[in-house]
Amino acid sequence: MPKSPPPSKPSNNKAAAKSAARNTDSGPSRIGTAGDDPNSRKMAEVQDLSASMPFNATKAAEHGFTSGVAPVQGASSQPASRLATGSTLSESNELAKTGTVAPEGVNATVAPLDRVRVDSAGQVLTTNQGVRIADNQNSLKYGVRGPALLEDFILREKLTHFDHERIPERIVHARGSAAHGYFECYEPLSDLTMAAPFQSKGKVTPVFVRFSTVAGERGSKDTARDVRGFAVKFYTDAGNWDLVGNNMPVFFIQDAMKFPDLVHAVKPEPHHQMPQAASAHDTFWDFVSLMPESTHMLMWLMSDRALPRSFATMQGFGVHTYRLVNAQGESVFVKFHWNPVAGTHSLVWDEAVKISGADPDFHRRDLWERIEAGAYPEYELALQVFTEEQAEQFSFDILDATKIVPEELVPLRPVGRMVLNRNPDNFFAETEQVAFCTAHVVPGIDFSNDPLLAGRIHSYVDTQISRLGGPNFHEIPINSPIAPVHNNQRDGMHRQAIHRGRVAYEPNSLGGGCPFQAGAAQQGFVSVPARIRADEEQGKVRAKPEKFADHYTQARLFFDSQTPVEKDHIANGFRFELSKVTVPAIRERTVSMLRNVSDELARKVAMGLGIDPLPEAMPPVLANPAEPEVTRSPALSLLARPGDGSLMGRKIALLVAPGVEGESLTSIQAALVGQGAVARLVGPHIGRMRTAGGDMIDADASMENEPGFLFDALVLPDGEEAVAALAQDGHTGEFIRDQFRHCKTILALGASSRLLAAAGLPASMDKSFEQGRTGIFIFDAARVEDAAKAFIEGVSRHRHFGREMDPPMV
């Protein structure tokens, strides 16, 4: 008779439990007892609550005539605490807009109208009219086999609501993710503006921020090469202010007249509705190659800026030039910048393509999980402030949305920080229904004469009326301000406010003249009377200023400011996108446009497309542009913004297999979790496996359901048996090769160094962007402390581009 295996030792790996509880797409085979952190407790309580209902106890009572006339009460279970039934762990982070946790067992929509949240814990099911539903399993029929009856109002209400649960998606920025948070002012800016968020040191203003792609539809992937929206709604005590920007500071066009043309060109081609969420097709490149003003934006779009690693590591910009206005009516121009504390980090193209297949929700998941784990994304708001007199001296026009104001010309002034610390309770009610508009400003913020901004001021309101069913979209809870609202607007679809009295006009006497206009004395909004000086002889005209005709100087500035590896990525981006174009003339036209930026860039792109000879440079519209003040700006390089080097929120894979050397692995895992990283145990399959020392560890992910390109770094374990098992699994080599190809940090402990060679990694690399730093660490398991220290330092560098090869050797 074979001997039974010795009893397993209980696992006491707190770091593994904490990491497993911080994920939304996979989990361990067994849930241990609740740990000392909220994520672990919630995981355990959800498991217990689910396990308390092993089957549908009501199901047996659904049949027969007697059951039809006397339905039984539905089964329910009582959770150990409210932790298990909440949407988000961040609901306890109270903000002036969100409040705090929903009152238990209350549907506030049928209570007084200062309500939005619902908690159905312990409550029976009802219709939308509050009628208790005895049977939610069967439609009303004449006899158990008879026809369904028209009088079944419960069925009709349920189906009718279901049939109308979708609203039109946004034409652009349809694919979005969002979070609540707050903005904290560093110092009062009352000398520059009377805008409410900037009036005192430490003043906190609640915000709701939505990140998005631009071109794709609502169900498209997160990691497309695209511009990203970065829209911030400030719920100020003077009303809502929407700073609606992007992760790039410039745009494709200079005038809103061309916006429909741009969007029609980049969207799927109308004859066959392809491709989705991609600019790599004929109509887009046909349009932009005939619009040379797009050249600067194309540099950004083909750069790594279009492939952010996460929303937490992405810059944001207001794009346009706005005005700050103080209480005396004095104004200055301003540009808005959001700088992530974690630094600006990107994906590489091969990685982005693979992620889009394995996890199209990559950015959405990352944002949610960071906030749930307490690794709150943080950004610093910085301003570029300059006068009208200064603007007139610039070599470019500050009303041109295809231009930046270089930081060397006007330095950034940090004025506050934004922290995102609460996930939405409901995606549709908040993220999908939130309505941003550039026209939503508060006293102290005003517009410039930017012709693209002027069109957005109109277009956004018009769009929201269409999407959200009428003019009362401002009353949807996520859109409503925290400031009091009093006006004479009435009626319209979906009106929520119930006004008393009979007065709906101004001036009036029947209402005592109320509500009355505030006037300037009570800080009512007053537009700046003179926005930019204009020659008196000019009248109405459809034209652009002459400086708008300089299409290439700042595109050249951007390209020349990049590091060599970033320049290579820009060239590769153009090469890939244009290779998808089917009309050679469009490719050649684009290369001719690029010659006005850099012959080096144009030659690389042409070579990759088989264009020979190099076409002549496209004739510039402005033959003799003004001499630029700045020709190189290091701040334009992503690699110049490494951030604080924190590992907070980064995902690291630790491969495991039966026979793994557990002590060194769990030591590394604990060190990573201590740095704020999510260190996941990834095995050939999920579940428990025995270590070389007889302990049990539990893999909460597999190499199949969590491929290597989803992680920021990799740890290979010691243990002869485990290494042998991993070597027999083809996923292991793919895991290592993807980590290597994408220039991520790899640590091999003890015997696992053999896996590097087996995966085909080169023994040496000729190219070295960072001399002596390859990001590959090989340590004996006895030196686990040294290994952890070196690995953590390597991960903090994000990527090691000295390993990058084009085409890849591995």
C-alpha positions in Angstrom: 0.0 0.0 0.0 1.5 3.4 -0.9 2.3 5.7 1.9 0.0 8.7 2.3 1.9 12.1 2.1 2.7 13.8 5.3 0.2 16.5 6.4 1.0 19.9 4.9 2.2 22.7 7.0 -0.3 25.6 7.2 0.6 28.6 5.1 1.4 31.8 7.0 2.3 34.0 4.0 0.7 37.3 4.8 2.3 39.0 1.8 0.8 36.5 -0.6 -2.6 36.9 1.0 -2.4 40.7 0.8 -1.4 40.6 -2.9 -4.1 38.0 -3.8 -6.7 40.2 -2.2 -5.8 43.2 -4.4 -6.8 41.8 -7.7 -10.0 41.6 -9.7 -9.3 39.0 -12.4 -8.0 35.9 -10.6 -7.6 34.5 -7.1 -6.3 31.6 -5.0 -8.0 28.3 -4.8 -8.7 28.7 -1.1 -9.4 31.8 1.0 -7.8 31.8 4.4 -9.0 33.6 7.5 -9.4 37.3 7.3 -6.2 39.2 7.6 -5.5 42.5 9.2 -6.1 44.6 6.1 -9.5 45.6 4.5 -8.8 43.8 1.2 -8.2 40.5 2.9 -11.1 40.9 5.2 -13.4 41.7 2.3 -12.2 38.7 0.3 -12.8 36.4 3.2 -16.2 37.8 4.0 -17.3 37.7 0.4 -16.2 34.1 0.3 -18.2 33.3 3.5 -21.3 35.1 2.2 -21.2 33.3 -1.1 -20.6 30.0 0.5 -23.6 30.4 2.8 -25.9 30.0 -0.2 -24.7 26.8 -1.9 -27.8 26.5 -4.0 -31.0 28.5 -4.8 -33.3 27.4 -2.0 -36.3 29.1 -3.6 -36.0 27.2 -6.9 -38.0 24.2 -5.7 -41.0 26.4 -4.9 -41.3 27.8 -8.4 -43.5 25.0 -9.8 -47.2 24.1 -9.5 -50.4 26.0 -9.1 -50.1 26.3 -5.3 -46.7 27.9 -5.6 -48.1 30.3 -8.1 -50.7 31.7 -5.8 -48.6 31.6 -2.6 -44.9 32.2 -3.5 -42.4 31.7 -0.8 -40.1 34.4 0.5 -36.8 34.6 -1.4 -33.7 33.2 0.3 -31.2 35.7 1.7 -28.1 35.6 3.9 -26.7 38.1 6.4 -23.1 39.2 5.8 -20.7 39.3 8.6 -20.4 43.1 8.0 -21.2 45.7 5.3 -17.7 45.2 3.9 -18.8 42.3 1.8 -21.6 44.1 0.0 -20.0 47.4 -0.8 -19.0 48.4 -4.3 -15.7 49.7 -3.2 -13.4 49.8 -0.2 -12.9 53.5 -0.8 -16.5 54.4 0.1 -15.4 55.4 3.6 -13.2 58.2 2.1 -15.6 61.1 2.7 -15.7 64.0 0.2 -18.0 67.0 0.1 -19.5 65.7 -3.1 -19.7 62.0 -2.5 -20.5 62.0 1.2 -19.7 58.6 2.8 -21.2 55.2 3.0 -24.8 54.7 1.8 -27.3 54.4 4.7 -28.0 50.7 5.4 -31.1 49.3 3.9 -32.4 52.5 2.4 -33.5 53.4 -1.1 -33.1 57.2 -0.8 -34.7 57.8 -4.2 -38.2 57.4 -2.7 -37.3 59.4 0.4 -36.7 63.2 0.6 -35.0 64.4 -2.5 -31.5 65.0 -1.0 -30.7 61.4 -2.0 -28.9 59.3 -4.5 -27.6 56.1 -3.0 -29.4 52.8 -2.5 -28.6 49.9 -0.1 -30.9 46.9 -0.4 -29.4 44.9 2.4 -32.2 42.9 4.2 -34.9 44.4 2.0 -37.5 42.6 -0.1 -37.7 43.1 -3.9 -40.2 45.7 -5.2 -41.2 47.4 -8.4 -40.1 50.9 -9.2 -43.4 52.0 -7.6 -42.5 50.3 -4.3 -44.9 47.3 -4.7 -43.5 44.2 -3.2 -42.8 41.4 -5.7 -43.9 38.0 -4.5 -42.4 36.1 -7.4 -39.5 37.2 -9.5 -39.1 33.9 -11.3 -42.2 33.5 -13.5 -44.3 35.7 -15.7 -48.1 35.8 -15.0 -49.9 33.1 -17.0 -53.4 31.7 -17.3 -52.7 28.4 -15.6 -49.2 26.9 -15.4 -49.2 26.0 -19.1 -51.4 28.9 -20.3 -50.6 32.0 -22.2 -48.8 35.0 -20.6 -51.1 37.8 -19.6 -50.9 41.4 -20.7 -51.8 42.5 -17.2 -48.4 41.4 -15.9 -47.2 44.9 -15.0 -44.2 43.5 -13.2 -42.9 41.8 -16.3 -43.6 44.8 -18.5 -41.8 47.2 -16.1 -38.8 44.9 -15.9 -38.5 44.4 -19.7 -39.2 48.0 -20.5 -36.5 49.2 -18.2 -34.1 46.6 -19.6 -34.9 47.7 -23.2 -33.9 51.3 -22.4 -30.8 50.7 -20.2 -28.3 52.1 -22.8 -27.8 55.7 -23.7 -25.9 56.9 -26.8 -22.2 56.7 -26.3 -19.9 59.7 -26.7 -18.8 60.3 -30.3 -15.3 60.7 -29.1 -13.9 59.7 -25.6 -16.5 56.9 -25.4 -14.1 54.5 -23.7 -13.5 55.9 -20.2 -12.7 55.2 -16.6 -13.1 57.5 -13.6 -12.5 58.1 -9.9 -13.4 60.6 -7.2 -10.8 62.5 -5.3 -9.8 66.0 -4.1 -7.6 68.9 -5.0 -5.6 70.6 -2.3 -4.2 74.1 -2.8 -0.6 74.9 -1.8 -0.9 78.7 -1.4 -3.5 81.3 -2.1 -3.5 82.7 -5.7 -5.8 85.6 -5.0 -3.3 87.9 -6.7 -3.9 86.0 -10.0 -7.4 84.7 -9.8 -10.6 84.6 -7.7 -11.3 81.0 -8.8 -12.6 79.2 -5.7 -10.1 76.3 -5.5 -7.1 78.7 -5.2 -8.2 81.0 -2.5 -6.4 79.7 0.6 -3.6 77.4 1.6 -4.8 73.8 2.2 -8.3 74.5 0.7 -9.7 71.1 -0.4 -12.1 70.9 -3.4 -13.7 67.6 -4.4 -13.1 66.4 -7.9 -14.3 63.7 -10.3 -11.7 62.7 -13.0 -12.4 60.7 -16.2 -9.7 59.3 -18.3 -10.5 58.0 -21.8 -9.3 57.1 -25.2 -10.5 59.2 -28.1 -11.1 57.2 -31.2 -12.5 53.9 -30.0 -16.0 53.0 -29.2 -17.2 52.2 -25.6 -16.3 48.5 -25.8 -12.9 49.0 -27.4 -9.5 48.3 -25.8 -7.6 50.4 -23.4 -4.2 50.1 -24.9 -4.7 51.5 -28.4 -2.2 54.0 -29.7 -4.3 57.1 -29.1 -4.6 60.4 -27.4 -6.0 60.1 -23.8 -8.6 62.3 -22.3 -7.8 63.8 -18.9 -11.0 65.6 -17.7 -11.3 67.0 -14.2 -14.6 68.2 -12.7 -14.0 70.5 -9.7 -17.0 70.7 -7.4 -16.1 74.2 -6.1 -18.2 76.3 -3.6 -18.7 78.7 -6.5 -20.0 76.2 -8.9 -18.6 73.4 -11.1 -15.4 74.0 -13.1 -14.5 71.5 -15.8 -10.9 71.4 -16.9 -11.3 69.2 -20.0 -7.9 68.2 -21.3 -5.8 65.5 -22.8 -2.5 63.7 -22.0 -0.9 65.7 -24.9 -0.6 69.5 -24.7 -1.4 70.2 -28.4 -4.0 69.1 -30.9 -4.3 68.1 -34.6 -6.2 71.2 -35.8 -6.3 74.9 -35.2 -10.0 75.7 -35.7 -13.1 73.9 -34.6 -14.4 74.1 -38.2 -12.1 71.1 -38.9 -13.1 69.0 -35.9 -15.8 67.0 -37.6 -13.4 66.3 -40.5 -10.7 65.1 -38.2 -13.1 62.7 -36.3 -14.7 61.4 -39.5 -11.2 60.7 -40.8 -9.9 58.8 -37.7 -13.1 56.8 -37.0 -13.6 53.4 -38.8 -13.9 54.0 -42.5 -17.6 54.3 -43.4 -17.8 51.7 -46.2 -16.7 48.7 -44.1 -16.5 50.1 -40.5 -12.8 49.2 -39.9 -10.5 49.5 -38.1 -11.7 50.0 -34.6 -9.8 52.3 -32.2 -7.0 52.8 -34.6 -5.5 55.6 -36.7 -3.5 53.2 -38.8 -5.6 53.4 -42.0 -6.0 55.4 -45.2 -8.6 58.1 -44.3 -6.7 59.3 -41.2 -3.4 59.7 -42.9 -4.9 61.1 -46.0 -6.5 63.9 -43.9 -3.5 64.7 -41.7 -1.0 64.6 -44.6 -3.1 67.3 -46.3 -3.3 69.3 -43.0 0.4 70.1 -42.2 -0.7 71.9 -39.0 -1.2 68.3 -37.6 2.6 67.6 -37.8 3.4 68.6 -34.2 0.5 66.5 -32.8 1.6 63.5 -35.0 5.0 63.6 -33.2 3.3 63.2 -29.9 0.9 60.6 -31.2 3.6 58.4 -32.7 5.7 58.8 -29.5 5.4 56.7 -26.3 2.9 59.4 -25.0 0.2 57.5 -26.9 0.9 54.3 -25.0 0.7 55.2 -21.3 1.5 52.5 -18.8 -1.4 53.6 -16.6 -3.6 56.6 -15.9 -1.5 57.1 -12.7 1.7 57.6 -14.8 0.2 60.0 -17.4 0.5 63.7 -17.7 -2.5 65.9 -18.3 -2.8 69.3 -20.1 -5.5 71.9 -20.5 -4.4 72.1 -24.2 -5.8 75.6 -24.7 -4.7 79.0 -23.4 -7.1 80.2 -20.7 -7.3 83.4 -18.6 -7.0 83.8 -14.8 -8.9 86.8 -13.5 -8.5 88.4 -10.1 -11.1 90.3 -8.0 -10.0 93.6 -9.6 -10.8 92.3 -13.1 -7.1 92.0 -14.0 -6.3 89.0 -16.2 -3.3 87.0 -17.3 -3.0 84.0 -19.6 -2.5 80.5 -18.2 -1.7 77.0 -19.4 -2.6 74.0 -17.1 -0.4 71.0 -16.5 -1.1 67.8 -14.4 2.2 66.0 -13.5 1.9 62.5 -12.0 3.9 62.0 -8.8 4.7 58.5 -9.9 6.4 59.8 -13.1 5.5 59.4 -16.7 5.8 55.9 -17.9 4.6 54.2 -21.1 4.1 50.8 -22.6 6.1 49.6 -25.6 4.2 48.8 -28.8 4.6 45.0 -28.8 3.5 45.0 -25.1 0.4 47.2 -25.8 -0.7 44.9 -28.7 -0.5 41.8 -26.5 -2.2 43.4 -23.5 -5.1 44.4 -25.7 -5.8 40.7 -26.3 -5.2 39.4 -22.8 -6.8 42.2 -20.9 -8.6 45.0 -22.9 -9.5 46.6 -19.6 -5.9 47.0 -18.6 -6.0 50.7 -17.7 -9.4 50.5 -16.1 -8.4 47.6 -14.0 -5.2 49.3 -12.9 -6.9 52.5 -11.8 -9.6 50.5 -9.8 -7.1 48.2 -8.2 -4.7 51.0 -7.2 -7.5 52.9 -5.4 -8.9 49.7 -3.8 -5.4 48.9 -2.5 -4.8 52.4 -1.2 -2.1 53.3 -3.8 -3.9 56.5 -4.7 -2.9 58.2 -7.9 -1.6 61.7 -7.2 -0.9 64.6 -9.5 0.6 68.0 -9.1 -1.2 70.9 -10.8 1.3 73.4 -12.3 0.5 76.6 -14.1 2.3 78.5 -16.8 1.3 82.2 -16.3 2.2 85.0 -18.7 0.9 88.4 -19.6 -0.7 89.6 -22.9 2.4 91.7 -23.5 4.7 88.6 -23.1 2.5 86.6 -25.4 2.8 89.2 -28.2 6.6 88.8 -28.1 6.5 85.0 -28.6 7.6 83.5 -31.9 4.3 81.5 -32.0 0.7 82.4 -31.3 -0.7 81.4 -28.0 -4.2 81.0 -29.5 -2.9 78.2 -31.7 -3.8 74.8 -30.2 -1.0 73.1 -32.2 1.7 75.0 -30.2 3.1 74.7 -26.6 4.7 77.3 -24.5 8.1 75.7 -23.7 8.9 75.4 -20.0 12.2 77.1 -20.6 10.3 80.2 -21.8 7.6 80.2 -19.1 8.5 77.9 -16.1 5.9 75.8 -14.4 4.5 77.0 -11.1 3.2 74.2 -8.8 0.0 75.3 -7.1 -1.6 72.2 -5.7 -2.1 68.5 -5.7 -4.9 66.1 -6.7 -5.4 62.7 -5.1 -7.8 60.1 -6.5 -8.9 58.1 -3.5 -12.4 56.7 -4.1 -13.8 54.5 -6.9 -17.3 55.1 -8.2 -20.1 53.1 -6.7 -21.7 52.5 -10.1 -20.0 52.8 -13.4 -23.1 53.9 -15.4 -24.5 56.4 -12.9 -21.1 58.1 -12.5 -18.5 57.3 -15.1 -20.9 57.0 -18.1 -23.3 59.8 -17.1 -20.7 62.4 -16.1 -20.9 65.4 -18.4 -17.9 67.6 -19.0 -17.9 70.8 -20.8 -15.2 73.5 -21.5 -18.0 76.1 -21.0 -18.3 75.1 -17.3 -16.0 77.7 -15.7 -16.2 79.7 -12.4 -15.5 83.3 -11.6 -11.7 83.7 -11.9 -11.4 81.5 -15.0 -12.1 82.8 -18.5 -11.4 82.0 -22.1 -8.9 83.1 -24.7 -9.8 83.7 -28.3 -8.5 80.2 -29.3 -10.8 79.3 -32.3 -10.7 75.6 -31.4 -11.7 76.3 -27.8 -14.6 78.5 -29.0 -16.0 75.5 -30.9 -15.6 73.2 -27.9 -17.5 75.6 -25.7 -20.6 75.1 -27.9 -20.1 71.5 -28.9 -19.8 69.9 -25.5 -23.2 71.2 -24.2 -24.8 70.2 -27.5 -23.5 66.7 -27.2 -24.6 66.2 -23.6 -28.2 67.3 -24.4 -28.2 64.5 -27.1 -26.5 61.9 -24.9 -28.4 62.4 -21.7 -31.9 63.1 -22.9 -32.4 66.8 -22.6 -31.2 70.0 -21.0 -31.4 68.8 -17.4 -28.3 66.6 -17.5 -26.9 69.0 -14.8 -29.3 67.4 -12.3 -27.9 63.9 -12.7 -26.2 63.4 -9.3 -22.7 63.1 -10.6 -23.0 66.3 -12.5 -24.8 68.4 -9.9 -22.7 71.0 -8.1 -22.2 71.3 -4.4 -22.9 75.1 -4.7 -26.6 76.2 -4.4 -28.5 76.4 -7.6 -31.2 79.0 -8.1 -32.5 80.1 -11.5 -35.7 80.4 -13.5 -35.2 77.4 -15.7 -38.1 74.9 -15.6 -39.4 71.8 -17.2 -37.6 69.7 -19.9 -37.0 66.0 -19.9 -36.0 64.3 -16.7 -36.5 67.4 -14.5 -35.6 66.5 -10.9 -36.0 69.8 -9.0 -39.4 70.7 -7.7 -39.7 74.4 -7.4 -42.3 76.1 -5.2 -44.1 79.3 -6.2 -45.3 80.6 -9.6 -42.5 82.8 -10.7 -40.2 81.6 -13.4 -38.9 84.8 -14.8 -36.8 87.8 -13.9 -37.3 90.6 -13.2 -40.4 89.9 -11.1 -42.2 91.3 -8.1 -44.4 88.3 -7.2 -41.3 86.5 -6.0 -39.8 89.5 -4.4 -37.4 89.8 -7.3 -35.8 86.5 -6.5 -33.6 84.9 -7.6 -31.8 88.1 -8.5 -28.5 88.5 -10.4 -25.4 88.6 -8.2 -23.6 91.4 -9.9 -19.8 91.8 -9.7 -20.0 92.8 -6.0 -21.1 89.2 -5.0 -18.5 87.6 -7.3 -20.8 86.9 -10.2 -19.1 85.7 -13.3 -17.9 88.6 -15.5 -16.2 88.0 -18.8 -12.9 89.8 -19.4 -13.9 92.8 -21.5 -10.9 93.0 -23.8 -9.4 89.6 -24.5 -6.7 90.4 -27.1 -5.8 93.5 -28.9 -7.0 93.7 -32.5 -6.4 96.2 -35.2 -9.3 98.5 -35.6 -9.5 98.2 -39.3 -10.2 94.5 -39.1 -13.7 93.3 -39.4 -15.5 89.9 -39.6 -13.3 87.5 -41.5 -12.7 83.8 -42.0 -9.0 83.5 -41.7 -6.1 82.6 -39.4 -3.3 84.7 -38.0 0.0 84.5 -39.9 1.8 82.8 -37.0 -0.6 79.9 -37.3 1.1 79.0 -40.6 4.3 77.8 -38.9 3.6 74.1 -38.9 7.0 72.6 -38.3 9.1 74.5 -35.8 7.5 73.0 -32.7 7.3 69.6 -34.3 11.1 69.8 -34.7 11.4 71.0 -31.1 9.6 67.9 -29.9 11.6 65.5 -31.9 14.9 67.0 -31.2 14.1 67.0 -27.4 13.7 63.2 -27.3 16.3 60.7 -26.2 17.7 58.3 -28.9 15.4 55.5 -27.8 12.4 57.7 -27.9 13.3 58.9 -31.4 13.5 55.3 -32.5 10.0 54.7 -31.1 8.6 57.7 -33.0 10.1 56.4 -36.2 8.7 52.9 -35.5 5.3 54.4 -34.8 5.2 56.1 -38.1 6.5 53.0 -39.9 3.8 50.7 -38.4 0.9 53.1 -38.9 1.9 54.0 -42.5 2.5 50.3 -43.3 -1.3 49.9 -42.7 -2.1 52.5 -45.3 -3.0 51.0 -48.7 -2.3 54.0 -50.9 1.4 54.6 -51.6 0.8 58.3 -52.4 -0.5 58.9 -48.9 2.6 57.3 -47.4 4.9 59.4 -49.6 3.1 62.6 -48.9 3.4 62.0 -45.1 7.2 61.3 -45.5 7.5 64.5 -47.5 5.9 66.3 -44.6 8.3 64.7 -42.1 11.2 66.0 -44.0 10.3 69.5 -42.7 10.8 68.1 -39.2 13.9 65.9 -39.5 15.6 64.2 -42.4 16.8 61.6 -40.0 13.2 60.7 -39.1 12.0 60.8 -42.7 14.8 58.5 -43.9 14.0 55.9 -41.1 10.3 55.9 -41.9 10.9 55.8 -45.7 13.3 52.9 -45.3 10.8 50.9 -43.3 8.2 51.5 -46.0 10.3 50.8 -49.0 10.1 54.4 -50.2 13.2 55.1 -52.4 14.2 57.7 -53.4 13.2 60.0 -50.5 10.4 62.4 -51.7 11.0 66.1 -51.8 10.1 68.0 -48.7 6.5 69.3 -48.7 6.5 73.1 -49.4 6.0 74.9 -46.1 3.1 77.3 -45.9 5.3 79.8 -44.1 8.6 80.2 -45.9 10.4 82.2 -43.2 9.1 81.4 -39.7 10.2 83.4 -36.7 13.4 82.2 -35.0 12.3 80.0 -32.0 13.2 80.9 -28.5 13.8 77.3 -27.5 15.2 74.5 -29.8 15.5 71.7 -27.2 13.4 71.2 -24.2 14.3 68.2 -22.0 11.0 68.4 -20.2 9.3 67.0 -23.4 11.0 63.6 -22.9 9.1 61.0 -20.9 12.3 59.7 -19.5 13.0 63.1 -18.0 10.1 62.5 -15.6 10.9 59.3 -13.7 8.7 60.3 -10.7 9.4 59.3 -7.1 10.6 55.8 -8.0 7.8 54.3 -5.9 6.7 50.7 -6.5 3.2 51.6 -5.3 0.6 49.8 -7.5 3.2 48.0 -9.7 2.4 44.4 -10.5 5.3 41.9 -10.1 5.1 38.2 -11.0 6.8 35.6 -8.9 6.8 32.2 -10.7 6.1 29.2 -8.6 5.8 25.4 -9.1 5.9 22.3 -6.9 9.2 22.0 -5.1 9.9 25.8 -5.1 12.3 27.1 -2.5 9.7 28.9 -0.5 11.8 30.8 2.1 13.7 33.0 -0.4 10.6 33.5 -2.5 8.4 34.6 0.3 11.2 36.9 1.6 11.3 38.6 -1.8 7.6 38.9 -1.9 7.4 40.4 1.6 10.0 43.0 0.6 8.0 43.9 -2.5 4.7 44.2 -0.7 6.4 46.3 1.9 7.3 48.8 -0.9 3.6 48.9 -2.0 3.9 46.6 -5.0 1.4 43.8 -5.8 3.5 40.7 -5.8 1.5 37.8 -7.3 2.4 34.1 -7.1 2.0 32.8 -10.7 2.1 29.1 -11.3 1.4 26.6 -14.1 -2.1 26.6 -12.6 -3.8 28.3 -9.7 -4.0 26.6 -6.4 -1.9 25.1 -3.7 1.5 23.4 -4.1 4.1 22.1 -1.8 7.4 23.9 -1.4 10.8 22.1 -1.0 10.5 22.7 2.7 7.1 21.1 3.0 5.1 24.3 3.4 2.1 25.0 1.1 1.9 28.1 -1.1 -1.1 29.1 -3.1 -0.7 30.5 -6.6 -3.5 33.1 -7.2 -2.7 33.4 -10.9 -1.5 31.1 -13.7 0.8 31.8 -16.6 -2.2 31.1 -18.8 -4.6 33.6 -17.3 -2.0 36.2 -16.4 0.7 36.3 -19.2 4.1 37.9 -18.6 3.4 41.1 -20.4 0.7 42.1 -17.8 3.4 42.5 -15.2 6.0 45.2 -14.5 8.7 42.8 -13.4 9.5 39.1 -12.9 11.1 37.0 -10.2 12.2 33.4 -11.0 12.4 31.1 -8.0 15.1 28.7 -6.7 14.4 25.0 -6.2 15.6 22.2 -8.6 12.2 20.5 -8.8 10.3 23.8 -9.4 12.8 24.9 -12.1 12.5 21.5 -13.8 8.7 21.8 -13.8 8.8 25.4 -15.1 11.3 24.4 -17.8 8.7 21.8 -19.1 6.0 24.4 -19.5 6.1 26.4 -22.7 4.4 29.4 -21.0 7.6 29.9 -18.9 9.7 30.8 -21.9 7.0 33.1 -23.3 6.8 34.8 -19.9 10.5 35.4 -19.7 10.9 36.5 -23.4 8.1 39.0 -23.1 9.6 40.5 -19.9 13.0 40.7 -21.7 11.7 42.1 -24.9 9.7 44.8 -23.1 12.9 45.8 -21.1 11.5 44.9 -17.7 13.4 44.0 -14.6 14.1 40.2 -14.1 15.5 38.5 -11.0 16.7 34.9 -11.2 17.3 33.1 -7.9 19.7 30.1 -7.7 18.8 27.3 -10.1 16.4 29.4 -12.1 19.2 31.1 -13.9 19.0 28.1 -16.3 15.6 29.3 -17.3 17.1 32.5 -18.8 19.3 30.6 -21.1 16.5 28.1 -22.0 14.3 31.1 -23.0 16.9 32.1 -25.6 18.1 35.3 -23.9 21.4 36.6 -25.4 24.5 36.3 -23.2 25.5 39.9 -23.9 24.0 43.0 -25.5 25.9 45.4 -27.8 23.5 48.4 -27.4 23.4 50.1 -24.1 21.1 53.1 -23.4 22.2 52.9 -19.7 25.8 51.6 -19.6 26.1 48.6 -17.3 22.4 48.5 -16.5 20.6 45.6 -18.2 17.9 45.1 -15.5 18.7 41.4 -15.3 19.8 40.2 -11.8 21.1 36.7 -11.0 21.6 35.9 -7.3 22.3 32.9 -5.2 19.3 32.3 -3.0 21.5 32.7 0.1 21.9 36.4 -0.8 18.2 37.1 -0.8 18.5 40.5 1.0 21.0 41.8 -1.6 18.8 40.3 -4.4 15.7 42.1 -3.1 17.5 45.4 -2.8 19.0 45.3 -6.3 15.7 44.1 -7.8 13.7 46.9 -6.1 16.1 49.5 -7.4 15.8 48.0 -10.9 12.0 48.0 -10.9 12.0 51.6 -9.8 13.7 52.5 -13.1 10.6 51.1 -14.9 12.4 49.9 -18.0 15.9 49.1 -19.2 16.1 50.2 -22.8 19.7 49.0 -23.2 18.1 45.6 -24.0 15.8 46.9 -26.8 16.4 45.6 -30.3 14.6 46.4 -33.5 13.8 43.9 -34.9 13.8 41.9 -31.7 16.2 39.0 -31.4 14.1 37.3 -28.7 
